[in-house]
Protein backbone atom coordinates (compact mmCIF):
# COMPACT_ATOMS: atom_id res chain seq x y z
CA UNK A 1 0.00 0.00 0.00
CA UNK A 2 1.43 3.33 -1.14
CA UNK A 3 -0.04 6.29 0.79
CA UNK A 4 1.62 9.49 2.04
CA UNK A 5 -1.01 10.17 4.74
CA UNK A 6 0.49 8.28 7.70
CA UNK A 7 -2.78 7.99 9.66
CA UNK A 8 -4.73 6.65 6.68
CA UNK A 9 -1.86 4.35 5.73
CA UNK A 10 -1.61 2.85 9.22
CA UNK A 11 -5.37 2.56 9.74
CA UNK A 12 -5.96 0.91 6.37
CA UNK A 13 -3.02 -1.45 6.86
CA UNK A 14 -4.44 -2.48 10.23
CA UNK A 15 -7.87 -3.02 8.69
CA UNK A 16 -6.38 -5.28 6.02
CA UNK A 17 -4.24 -7.19 8.51
CA UNK A 18 -7.36 -7.94 10.55
CA UNK A 19 -8.76 -9.47 7.36
CA UNK A 20 -5.68 -11.74 7.12
CA UNK A 21 -3.72 -9.76 4.55
CA UNK A 22 0.02 -9.27 4.98
CA UNK A 23 0.54 -5.57 4.25
CA UNK A 24 3.72 -3.89 3.03
CA UNK A 25 3.47 -0.10 3.22
CA UNK A 26 5.30 2.74 1.50
CA UNK A 27 5.09 6.45 2.49
CA UNK A 28 5.57 7.80 -1.06
CA UNK A 29 5.66 6.78 -4.71
CA UNK A 30 9.43 6.42 -4.97
CA UNK A 31 9.61 4.00 -2.03
CA UNK A 32 6.50 2.24 -3.35
CA UNK A 33 8.17 1.46 -6.68
CA UNK A 34 11.24 0.02 -4.92
CA UNK A 35 9.20 -2.13 -2.53
CA UNK A 36 6.95 -3.45 -5.31
CA UNK A 37 10.04 -4.58 -7.24
CA UNK A 38 11.70 -6.14 -4.18
CA UNK A 39 8.70 -7.70 -2.40
CA UNK A 40 6.68 -9.05 -5.37
CA UNK A 41 3.22 -8.28 -3.85
CA UNK A 42 -0.02 -9.94 -4.96
CA UNK A 43 -1.79 -6.59 -5.36
CA UNK A 44 -0.96 -2.88 -5.07
CA UNK A 45 -3.19 -0.18 -3.55
CA UNK A 46 -1.85 3.29 -4.33
CA UNK A 47 -2.83 6.90 -3.65
CA UNK A 48 -2.64 9.39 -6.54
CA UNK A 49 -1.76 12.77 -5.06
CA UNK A 50 1.73 12.33 -3.54
CA UNK A 51 4.86 14.53 -3.61
CA UNK A 52 7.83 13.70 -5.87
CA UNK A 53 6.32 10.63 -7.57
CA UNK A 54 2.52 10.53 -7.87
CA UNK A 55 0.34 7.46 -8.28
CA UNK A 56 0.13 7.77 -12.06
CA UNK A 57 3.92 7.60 -12.32
CA UNK A 58 4.03 4.63 -9.94
CA UNK A 59 1.59 2.72 -12.15
CA UNK A 60 3.32 3.72 -15.37
CA UNK A 61 6.75 2.72 -14.05
CA UNK A 62 5.62 -0.65 -12.71
CA UNK A 63 3.58 -1.47 -15.82
CA UNK A 64 6.72 -1.13 -17.95
CA UNK A 65 8.70 -3.49 -15.73
CA UNK A 66 8.16 -7.16 -16.76
CA UNK A 67 8.54 -8.23 -13.11
CA UNK A 68 5.67 -6.05 -11.86
CA UNK A 69 3.54 -5.46 -14.98
CA UNK A 70 0.99 -8.19 -14.16
CA UNK A 71 0.39 -7.20 -10.52
CA UNK A 72 -3.23 -5.97 -10.04
CA UNK A 73 -3.22 -2.23 -9.31
CA UNK A 74 -5.97 -0.34 -7.44
CA UNK A 75 -6.02 3.44 -7.12
CA UNK A 76 -7.22 4.92 -3.83
CA UNK A 77 -7.79 8.66 -4.06
CA UNK A 78 -10.00 11.63 -3.21
CA UNK A 79 -9.93 12.64 -6.91
CA UNK A 80 -13.37 11.85 -8.34
CA UNK A 81 -13.52 13.80 -11.61
CA UNK A 82 -14.28 11.51 -14.55
CA UNK A 83 -11.15 12.61 -16.44
CA UNK A 84 -8.97 11.60 -13.48
CA UNK A 85 -10.63 8.19 -13.26
CA UNK A 86 -10.26 7.83 -17.03
CA UNK A 87 -6.56 8.72 -16.88
CA UNK A 88 -5.91 6.06 -14.25
CA UNK A 89 -7.81 3.36 -16.12
CA UNK A 90 -6.13 4.25 -19.41
CA UNK A 91 -2.75 3.74 -17.74
CA UNK A 92 -3.84 0.21 -16.88
CA UNK A 93 -5.27 0.36 -13.35
CA UNK A 94 -7.60 -2.52 -12.46
CA UNK A 95 -9.87 -0.57 -10.13
CA UNK A 96 -10.42 2.86 -8.58
CA UNK A 97 -11.73 3.57 -5.07
CA UNK A 98 -12.49 7.06 -3.81
CA UNK A 99 -11.90 8.38 -0.30
CA UNK A 100 -13.64 8.11 2.05
CA UNK A 101 -14.30 4.43 1.39
CA UNK A 102 -16.17 1.73 3.28
CA UNK A 103 -14.28 -1.26 4.68
CA UNK A 104 -16.43 -3.71 2.72
CA UNK A 105 -15.86 -1.73 -0.48
CA UNK A 106 -12.07 -1.99 -0.16
CA UNK A 107 -12.10 -5.68 0.79
CA UNK A 108 -14.50 -6.51 -2.05
CA UNK A 109 -12.28 -4.72 -4.58
CA UNK A 110 -9.18 -6.57 -3.40
CA UNK A 111 -10.89 -9.97 -3.36
CA UNK A 112 -12.36 -9.59 -6.85
CA UNK A 113 -9.10 -8.35 -8.40
CA UNK A 114 -7.07 -11.10 -6.75
CA UNK A 115 -9.56 -13.73 -7.91
CA UNK A 116 -9.49 -12.39 -11.46
CA UNK A 117 -5.68 -12.35 -11.43
CA UNK A 118 -5.55 -15.96 -10.28
CA UNK A 119 -8.07 -17.00 -12.92
CA UNK A 120 -6.03 -15.36 -15.66
CA UNK A 121 -2.88 -17.13 -14.43
CA UNK A 122 -4.57 -20.54 -14.24
CA UNK A 123 -6.49 -20.36 -17.53
CA UNK A 124 -4.64 -17.88 -19.75
CA UNK A 125 -6.03 -19.07 -23.06
CA UNK A 126 -9.80 -19.26 -22.69
CA UNK A 127 -10.13 -16.48 -20.09
CA UNK A 128 -8.04 -13.99 -22.02
CA UNK A 129 -9.98 -14.72 -25.20
CA UNK A 130 -13.29 -14.22 -23.44
CA UNK A 131 -12.10 -10.97 -21.85
CA UNK A 132 -10.87 -9.58 -25.14
CA UNK A 133 -13.79 -10.72 -27.26
CA UNK A 134 -15.44 -7.30 -27.30
CA UNK A 135 -12.39 -5.29 -26.26
CA UNK A 136 -14.26 -4.18 -23.09
CA UNK A 137 -13.21 -6.15 -20.01
CA UNK A 138 -14.72 -4.30 -17.05
CA UNK A 139 -17.00 -1.47 -15.96
CA UNK A 140 -14.25 1.14 -16.16
CA UNK A 141 -13.57 0.23 -19.80
CA UNK A 142 -17.30 0.43 -20.48
CA UNK A 143 -17.21 4.01 -19.17
CA UNK A 144 -14.26 4.71 -21.47
CA UNK A 145 -16.38 3.32 -24.32
CA UNK A 146 -19.12 5.83 -23.45
CA UNK A 147 -16.51 8.60 -23.36
CA UNK A 148 -15.03 7.65 -26.74
CA UNK A 149 -18.21 6.79 -28.64
CA UNK A 150 -21.09 8.58 -26.92
CA UNK A 151 -22.95 11.70 -28.00
CA UNK A 152 -21.91 14.64 -25.79
CA UNK A 153 -24.65 16.96 -24.50
CA UNK A 154 -24.57 19.94 -22.10
CA UNK A 155 -27.27 21.19 -19.72
CA UNK A 156 -27.48 24.41 -17.74
CA UNK A 157 -28.47 24.46 -14.07
CA UNK A 158 -32.19 23.70 -13.73
CA UNK A 159 -32.52 22.34 -17.27
CA UNK A 160 -34.47 19.09 -17.81
CA UNK A 161 -32.39 16.20 -19.15
CA UNK A 162 -35.40 13.96 -19.63
CA UNK A 163 -38.95 14.02 -18.31
CA UNK A 164 -41.09 11.25 -16.87
CA UNK A 165 -42.95 9.62 -19.75
CA UNK A 166 -40.29 10.36 -22.39
CA UNK A 167 -39.06 7.35 -24.37
CA UNK A 168 -35.81 5.98 -22.93
CA UNK A 169 -33.68 5.43 -26.01
CA UNK A 170 -30.30 6.33 -24.44
CA UNK A 171 -28.21 5.49 -21.40
CA UNK A 172 -25.99 8.32 -20.14
CA UNK A 173 -22.70 8.65 -18.29
CA UNK A 174 -22.21 11.87 -16.31
CA UNK A 175 -18.91 13.55 -17.15
CA UNK A 176 -19.46 16.74 -15.15
CA UNK A 177 -21.97 18.13 -12.66
CA UNK A 178 -24.71 16.83 -10.35
CA UNK A 179 -28.08 15.48 -11.55
CA UNK A 180 -31.22 14.80 -9.54
CA UNK A 181 -33.91 12.29 -10.50
CA UNK A 182 -37.35 13.16 -9.17
CA UNK A 183 -41.07 12.44 -9.30
CA UNK A 184 -44.21 14.37 -8.42
CA UNK A 185 -46.71 12.94 -5.95
CA UNK A 186 -50.47 13.28 -6.25
CA UNK A 187 -50.44 16.67 -4.49
CA UNK A 188 -47.81 18.07 -6.86
CA UNK A 189 -44.97 17.84 -4.35
CA UNK A 190 -41.56 16.96 -5.76
CA UNK A 191 -39.67 13.97 -4.34
CA UNK A 192 -35.99 13.59 -5.24
CA UNK A 193 -35.38 9.86 -5.70
CA UNK A 194 -31.60 9.91 -6.24
CA UNK A 195 -28.61 12.22 -6.69
CA UNK A 196 -26.06 11.41 -9.39
CA UNK A 197 -22.48 12.68 -9.63
CA UNK A 198 -19.68 12.48 -12.23
CA UNK A 199 -18.88 8.92 -13.37
CA UNK A 200 -22.42 7.68 -12.55
CA UNK A 201 -24.69 6.08 -15.15
CA UNK A 202 -28.06 7.74 -15.69
CA UNK A 203 -31.29 6.78 -17.42
CA UNK A 204 -31.62 3.03 -16.86
CA UNK A 205 -35.17 1.73 -17.21
CA UNK A 206 -35.10 -1.45 -19.29
CA UNK A 207 -32.27 -2.52 -21.59
CA UNK A 208 -34.56 -4.74 -23.64
CA UNK A 209 -37.43 -2.32 -24.27
CA UNK A 210 -37.61 1.43 -24.84
CA UNK A 211 -40.21 1.89 -22.12
CA UNK A 212 -40.79 5.46 -20.93
CA UNK A 213 -38.69 6.99 -18.17
CA UNK A 214 -40.33 6.40 -14.80
CA UNK A 215 -39.00 9.69 -13.36
CA UNK A 216 -37.52 12.99 -14.50
CA UNK A 217 -33.88 14.08 -14.41
CA UNK A 218 -32.73 17.68 -13.94
CA UNK A 219 -29.30 19.34 -13.83
CA UNK A 220 -28.54 20.79 -10.38
CA UNK A 221 -25.54 22.64 -11.82
CA UNK A 222 -23.85 22.80 -15.21
CA UNK A 223 -23.85 19.20 -16.48
CA UNK A 224 -22.03 17.37 -19.28
CA UNK A 225 -23.25 13.92 -20.37
CA UNK A 226 -22.25 11.33 -22.93
CA UNK A 227 -25.00 9.04 -24.21
CA UNK A 228 -25.06 5.64 -25.94
CA UNK A 229 -28.12 4.22 -27.71
CA UNK A 230 -29.62 1.20 -25.94
CA UNK A 231 -29.28 -1.10 -28.94
CA UNK A 232 -25.55 -0.34 -29.14
CA UNK A 233 -25.11 -0.94 -25.40
CA UNK A 234 -27.02 -4.23 -25.63
CA UNK A 235 -24.57 -5.41 -28.27
CA UNK A 236 -21.56 -4.52 -26.09
CA UNK A 237 -23.01 -6.28 -23.03
CA UNK A 238 -23.93 -9.32 -25.10
CA UNK A 239 -20.25 -9.76 -26.00
CA UNK A 240 -18.90 -9.43 -22.45
CA UNK A 241 -20.35 -11.48 -19.62
CA UNK A 242 -17.97 -9.90 -17.08
CA UNK A 243 -19.12 -6.35 -17.88
CA UNK A 244 -22.78 -7.42 -17.74
CA UNK A 245 -22.27 -8.89 -14.25
CA UNK A 246 -20.44 -5.77 -12.99
CA UNK A 247 -23.21 -3.54 -14.34
CA UNK A 248 -25.87 -5.74 -12.76
CA UNK A 249 -24.08 -5.49 -9.40
CA UNK A 250 -23.94 -1.70 -9.75
CA UNK A 251 -27.66 -1.43 -10.48
CA UNK A 252 -28.42 -3.77 -7.56
CA UNK A 253 -26.44 -1.50 -5.24
CA UNK A 254 -28.45 1.47 -6.55
CA UNK A 255 -31.70 -0.33 -5.70
CA UNK A 256 -30.45 -1.06 -2.18
CA UNK A 257 -29.55 2.63 -1.72
CA UNK A 258 -33.00 3.67 -2.95
CA UNK A 259 -34.67 1.23 -0.54
CA UNK A 260 -32.66 2.59 2.39
CA UNK A 261 -33.63 6.15 1.47
CA UNK A 262 -37.32 5.20 1.31
CA UNK A 263 -37.10 3.50 4.71
CA UNK A 264 -35.44 6.60 6.16
CA UNK A 265 -38.18 8.82 4.73
CA UNK A 266 -40.90 6.54 6.09
CA UNK A 267 -39.67 5.85 9.60
CA UNK A 268 -37.00 8.37 10.64
CA UNK A 269 -37.71 11.50 12.65
CA UNK A 270 -37.61 14.92 10.96
CA UNK A 271 -34.31 15.66 12.72
CA UNK A 272 -32.71 12.42 11.53
CA UNK A 273 -34.06 12.82 7.99
CA UNK A 274 -32.56 16.32 7.84
CA UNK A 275 -29.20 15.24 9.27
CA UNK A 276 -28.89 12.25 6.93
CA UNK A 277 -29.83 14.38 3.91
CA UNK A 278 -27.11 16.95 4.71
CA UNK A 279 -24.57 14.11 5.01
CA UNK A 280 -25.82 12.62 1.75
CA UNK A 281 -25.42 15.90 -0.13
CA UNK A 282 -21.93 16.36 1.36
CA UNK A 283 -20.92 12.91 0.08
CA UNK A 284 -22.44 13.37 -3.39
CA UNK A 285 -20.90 16.82 -3.81
CA UNK A 286 -17.59 15.48 -2.45
CA UNK A 287 -17.40 18.19 0.21
CA UNK A 288 -14.95 17.99 3.07
CA UNK A 289 -15.86 18.91 6.64
CA UNK A 290 -14.74 22.56 6.37
CA UNK A 291 -16.30 23.21 2.93
CA UNK A 292 -19.64 24.87 2.24
CA UNK A 293 -22.53 22.86 0.83
CA UNK A 294 -24.51 25.15 -1.47
CA UNK A 295 -27.94 23.64 -1.95
CA UNK A 296 -31.48 25.00 -1.97
CA UNK A 297 -33.72 24.33 1.00
CA UNK A 298 -36.32 23.03 -1.46
CA UNK A 299 -33.94 20.34 -2.76
CA UNK A 300 -32.91 19.37 0.75
CA UNK A 301 -36.55 18.99 1.77
CA UNK A 302 -37.36 17.02 -1.41
CA UNK A 303 -34.63 14.46 -0.69
CA UNK A 304 -35.57 14.21 2.99
CA UNK A 305 -39.25 13.86 2.16
CA UNK A 306 -40.38 16.60 4.55
CA UNK A 307 -41.99 20.03 4.23
CA UNK A 308 -39.61 22.90 3.49
CA UNK A 309 -40.86 24.77 6.55
CA UNK A 310 -40.05 21.78 8.79
CA UNK A 311 -36.60 21.52 7.28
CA UNK A 312 -35.85 25.22 7.88
CA UNK A 313 -36.90 24.93 11.53
CA UNK A 314 -34.74 21.84 11.98
CA UNK A 315 -31.71 23.53 10.38
CA UNK A 316 -32.10 26.42 12.81
CA UNK A 317 -32.08 23.92 15.67
CA UNK A 318 -28.92 22.26 14.31
CA UNK A 319 -27.27 25.69 14.11
CA UNK A 320 -28.14 26.49 17.74
CA UNK A 321 -26.71 23.11 18.79
CA UNK A 322 -23.43 23.80 16.99
CA UNK A 323 -23.84 20.99 14.46
CA UNK A 324 -23.81 23.23 11.38
CA UNK A 325 -23.15 26.80 10.33
CA UNK A 326 -25.56 28.60 7.98
CA UNK A 327 -24.77 31.57 5.76
CA UNK A 328 -27.37 32.28 3.08
CA UNK A 329 -27.83 29.08 1.07
CA UNK A 330 -24.51 27.70 2.33
CA UNK A 331 -24.37 25.01 5.01
CA UNK A 332 -21.10 23.99 6.66
CA UNK A 333 -20.82 20.91 8.86
CA UNK A 334 -19.18 21.77 12.20
CA UNK A 335 -19.78 18.55 14.13
CA UNK A 336 -19.72 15.55 11.78
CA UNK A 337 -20.07 12.89 14.47
CA UNK A 338 -22.83 14.87 16.16
CA UNK A 339 -24.76 15.08 12.91
CA UNK A 340 -24.37 11.35 12.33
CA UNK A 341 -25.68 10.66 15.85
CA UNK A 342 -28.89 12.67 15.44
CA UNK A 343 -31.94 10.49 16.08
C-alpha positions in Angstrom: 0.0 0.0 0.0 1.4 3.3 -1.1 0.0 6.3 0.8 1.6 9.5 2.0 -1.0 10.2 4.7 0.5 8.3 7.7 -2.8 8.0 9.7 -4.7 6.7 6.7 -1.9 4.3 5.7 -1.6 2.9 9.2 -5.4 2.6 9.7 -6.0 0.9 6.4 -3.0 -1.4 6.9 -4.4 -2.5 10.2 -7.9 -3.0 8.7 -6.4 -5.3 6.0 -4.2 -7.2 8.5 -7.4 -7.9 10.6 -8.8 -9.5 7.4 -5.7 -11.7 7.1 -3.7 -9.8 4.6 0.0 -9.3 5.0 0.5 -5.6 4.3 3.7 -3.9 3.0 3.5 -0.1 3.2 5.3 2.7 1.5 5.1 6.5 2.5 5.6 7.8 -1.1 5.7 6.8 -4.7 9.4 6.4 -5.0 9.6 4.0 -2.0 6.5 2.2 -3.4 8.2 1.5 -6.7 11.2 0.0 -4.9 9.2 -2.1 -2.5 7.0 -3.4 -5.3 10.0 -4.6 -7.2 11.7 -6.1 -4.2 8.7 -7.7 -2.4 6.7 -9.0 -5.4 3.2 -8.3 -3.8 0.0 -9.9 -5.0 -1.8 -6.6 -5.4 -1.0 -2.9 -5.1 -3.2 -0.2 -3.5 -1.9 3.3 -4.3 -2.8 6.9 -3.7 -2.6 9.4 -6.5 -1.8 12.8 -5.1 1.7 12.3 -3.5 4.9 14.5 -3.6 7.8 13.7 -5.9 6.3 10.6 -7.6 2.5 10.5 -7.9 0.3 7.5 -8.3 0.1 7.8 -12.1 3.9 7.6 -12.3 4.0 4.6 -9.9 1.6 2.7 -12.2 3.3 3.7 -15.4 6.7 2.7 -14.0 5.6 -0.7 -12.7 3.6 -1.5 -15.8 6.7 -1.1 -18.0 8.7 -3.5 -15.7 8.2 -7.2 -16.8 8.5 -8.2 -13.1 5.7 -6.0 -11.9 3.5 -5.5 -15.0 1.0 -8.2 -14.2 0.4 -7.2 -10.5 -3.2 -6.0 -10.0 -3.2 -2.2 -9.3 -6.0 -0.3 -7.4 -6.0 3.4 -7.1 -7.2 4.9 -3.8 -7.8 8.7 -4.1 -10.0 11.6 -3.2 -9.9 12.6 -6.9 -13.4 11.8 -8.3 -13.5 13.8 -11.6 -14.3 11.5 -14.6 -11.2 12.6 -16.4 -9.0 11.6 -13.5 -10.6 8.2 -13.3 -10.3 7.8 -17.0 -6.6 8.7 -16.9 -5.9 6.1 -14.2 -7.8 3.4 -16.1 -6.1 4.3 -19.4 -2.8 3.7 -17.7 -3.8 0.2 -16.9 -5.3 0.4 -13.3 -7.6 -2.5 -12.5 -9.9 -0.6 -10.1 -10.4 2.9 -8.6 -11.7 3.6 -5.1 -12.5 7.1 -3.8 -11.9 8.4 -0.3 -13.6 8.1 2.0 -14.3 4.4 1.4 -16.2 1.7 3.3 -14.3 -1.3 4.7 -16.4 -3.7 2.7 -15.9 -1.7 -0.5 -12.1 -2.0 -0.2 -12.1 -5.7 0.8 -14.5 -6.5 -2.0 -12.3 -4.7 -4.6 -9.2 -6.6 -3.4 -10.9 -10.0 -3.4 -12.4 -9.6 -6.9 -9.1 -8.3 -8.4 -7.1 -11.1 -6.7 -9.6 -13.7 -7.9 -9.5 -12.4 -11.5 -5.7 -12.3 -11.4 -5.5 -16.0 -10.3 -8.1 -17.0 -12.9 -6.0 -15.4 -15.7 -2.9 -17.1 -14.4 -4.6 -20.5 -14.2 -6.5 -20.4 -17.5 -4.6 -17.9 -19.8 -6.0 -19.1 -23.1 -9.8 -19.3 -22.7 -10.1 -16.5 -20.1 -8.0 -14.0 -22.0 -10.0 -14.7 -25.2 -13.3 -14.2 -23.4 -12.1 -11.0 -21.8 -10.9 -9.6 -25.1 -13.8 -10.7 -27.3 -15.4 -7.3 -27.3 -12.4 -5.3 -26.3 -14.3 -4.2 -23.1 -13.2 -6.2 -20.0 -14.7 -4.3 -17.0 -17.0 -1.5 -16.0 -14.3 1.1 -16.2 -13.6 0.2 -19.8 -17.3 0.4 -20.5 -17.2 4.0 -19.2 -14.3 4.7 -21.5 -16.4 3.3 -24.3 -19.1 5.8 -23.4 -16.5 8.6 -23.4 -15.0 7.7 -26.7 -18.2 6.8 -28.6 -21.1 8.6 -26.9 -23.0 11.7 -28.0 -21.9 14.6 -25.8 -24.7 17.0 -24.5 -24.6 19.9 -22.1 -27.3 21.2 -19.7 -27.5 24.4 -17.7 -28.5 24.5 -14.1 -32.2 23.7 -13.7 -32.5 22.3 -17.3 -34.5 19.1 -17.8 -32.4 16.2 -19.2 -35.4 14.0 -19.6 -39.0 14.0 -18.3 -41.1 11.3 -16.9 -43.0 9.6 -19.7 -40.3 10.4 -22.4 -39.1 7.3 -24.4 -35.8 6.0 -22.9 -33.7 5.4 -26.0 -30.3 6.3 -24.4 -28.2 5.5 -21.4 -26.0 8.3 -20.1 -22.7 8.7 -18.3 -22.2 11.9 -16.3 -18.9 13.6 -17.1 -19.5 16.7 -15.2 -22.0 18.1 -12.7 -24.7 16.8 -10.4 -28.1 15.5 -11.6 -31.2 14.8 -9.5 -33.9 12.3 -10.5 -37.3 13.2 -9.2 -41.1 12.4 -9.3 -44.2 14.4 -8.4 -46.7 12.9 -5.9 -50.5 13.3 -6.3 -50.4 16.7 -4.5 -47.8 18.1 -6.9 -45.0 17.8 -4.3 -41.6 17.0 -5.8 -39.7 14.0 -4.3 -36.0 13.6 -5.2 -35.4 9.9 -5.7 -31.6 9.9 -6.2 -28.6 12.2 -6.7 -26.1 11.4 -9.4 -22.5 12.7 -9.6 -19.7 12.5 -12.2 -18.9 8.9 -13.4 -22.4 7.7 -12.5 -24.7 6.1 -15.1 -28.1 7.7 -15.7 -31.3 6.8 -17.4 -31.6 3.0 -16.9 -35.2 1.7 -17.2 -35.1 -1.4 -19.3 -32.3 -2.5 -21.6 -34.6 -4.7 -23.6 -37.4 -2.3 -24.3 -37.6 1.4 -24.8 -40.2 1.9 -22.1 -40.8 5.5 -20.9 -38.7 7.0 -18.2 -40.3 6.4 -14.8 -39.0 9.7 -13.4 -37.5 13.0 -14.5 -33.9 14.1 -14.4 -32.7 17.7 -13.9 -29.3 19.3 -13.8 -28.5 20.8 -10.4 -25.5 22.6 -11.8 -23.9 22.8 -15.2 -23.8 19.2 -16.5 -22.0 17.4 -19.3 -23.2 13.9 -20.4 -22.2 11.3 -22.9 -25.0 9.0 -24.2 -25.1 5.6 -25.9 -28.1 4.2 -27.7 -29.6 1.2 -25.9 -29.3 -1.1 -28.9 -25.5 -0.3 -29.1 -25.1 -0.9 -25.4 -27.0 -4.2 -25.6 -24.6 -5.4 -28.3 -21.6 -4.5 -26.1 -23.0 -6.3 -23.0 -23.9 -9.3 -25.1 -20.3 -9.8 -26.0 -18.9 -9.4 -22.5 -20.3 -11.5 -19.6 -18.0 -9.9 -17.1 -19.1 -6.3 -17.9 -22.8 -7.4 -17.7 -22.3 -8.9 -14.3 -20.4 -5.8 -13.0 -23.2 -3.5 -14.3 -25.9 -5.7 -12.8 -24.1 -5.5 -9.4 -23.9 -1.7 -9.7 -27.7 -1.4 -10.5 -28.4 -3.8 -7.6 -26.4 -1.5 -5.2 -28.4 1.5 -6.5 -31.7 -0.3 -5.7 -30.4 -1.1 -2.2 -29.6 2.6 -1.7 -33.0 3.7 -2.9 -34.7 1.2 -0.5 -32.7 2.6 2.4 -33.6 6.1 1.5 -37.3 5.2 1.3 -37.1 3.5 4.7 -35.4 6.6 6.2 -38.2 8.8 4.7 -40.9 6.5 6.1 -39.7 5.8 9.6 -37.0 8.4 10.6 -37.7 11.5 12.7 -37.6 14.9 11.0 -34.3 15.7 12.7 -32.7 12.4 11.5 -34.1 12.8 8.0 -32.6 16.3 7.8 -29.2 15.2 9.3 -28.9 12.3 6.9 -29.8 14.4 3.9 -27.1 17.0 4.7 -24.6 14.1 5.0 -25.8 12.6 1.8 -25.4 15.9 -0.1 -21.9 16.4 1.4 -20.9 12.9 0.1 -22.4 13.4 -3.4 -20.9 16.8 -3.8 -17.6 15.5 -2.5 -17.4 18.2 0.2 -14.9 18.0 3.1 -15.9 18.9 6.6 -14.7 22.6 6.4 -16.3 23.2 2.9 -19.6 24.9 2.2 -22.5 22.9 0.8 -24.5 25.1 -1.5 -27.9 23.6 -2.0 -31.5 25.0 -2.0 -33.7 24.3 1.0 -36.3 23.0 -1.5 -33.9 20.3 -2.8 -32.9 19.4 0.8 -36.6 19.0 1.8 -37.4 17.0 -1.4 -34.6 14.5 -0.7 -35.6 14.2 3.0 -39.3 13.9 2.2 -40.4 16.6 4.6 -42.0 20.0 4.2 -39.6 22.9 3.5 -40.9 24.8 6.5 -40.0 21.8 8.8 -36.6 21.5 7.3 -35.8 25.2 7.9 -36.9 24.9 11.5 -34.7 21.8 12.0 -31.7 23.5 10.4 -32.1 26.4 12.8 -32.1 23.9 15.7 -28.9 22.3 14.3 -27.3 25.7 14.1 -28.1 26.5 17.7 -26.7 23.1 18.8 -23.4 23.8 17.0 -23.8 21.0 14.5 -23.8 23.2 11.4 -23.2 26.8 10.3 -25.6 28.6 8.0 -24.8 31.6 5.8 -27.4 32.3 3.1 -27.8 29.1 1.1 -24.5 27.7 2.3 -24.4 25.0 5.0 -21.1 24.0 6.7 -20.8 20.9 8.9 -19.2 21.8 12.2 -19.8 18.5 14.1 -19.7 15.6 11.8 -20.1 12.9 14.5 -22.8 14.9 16.2 -24.8 15.1 12.9 -24.4 11.3 12.3 -25.7 10.7 15.8 -28.9 12.7 15.4 -31.9 10.5 16.1 
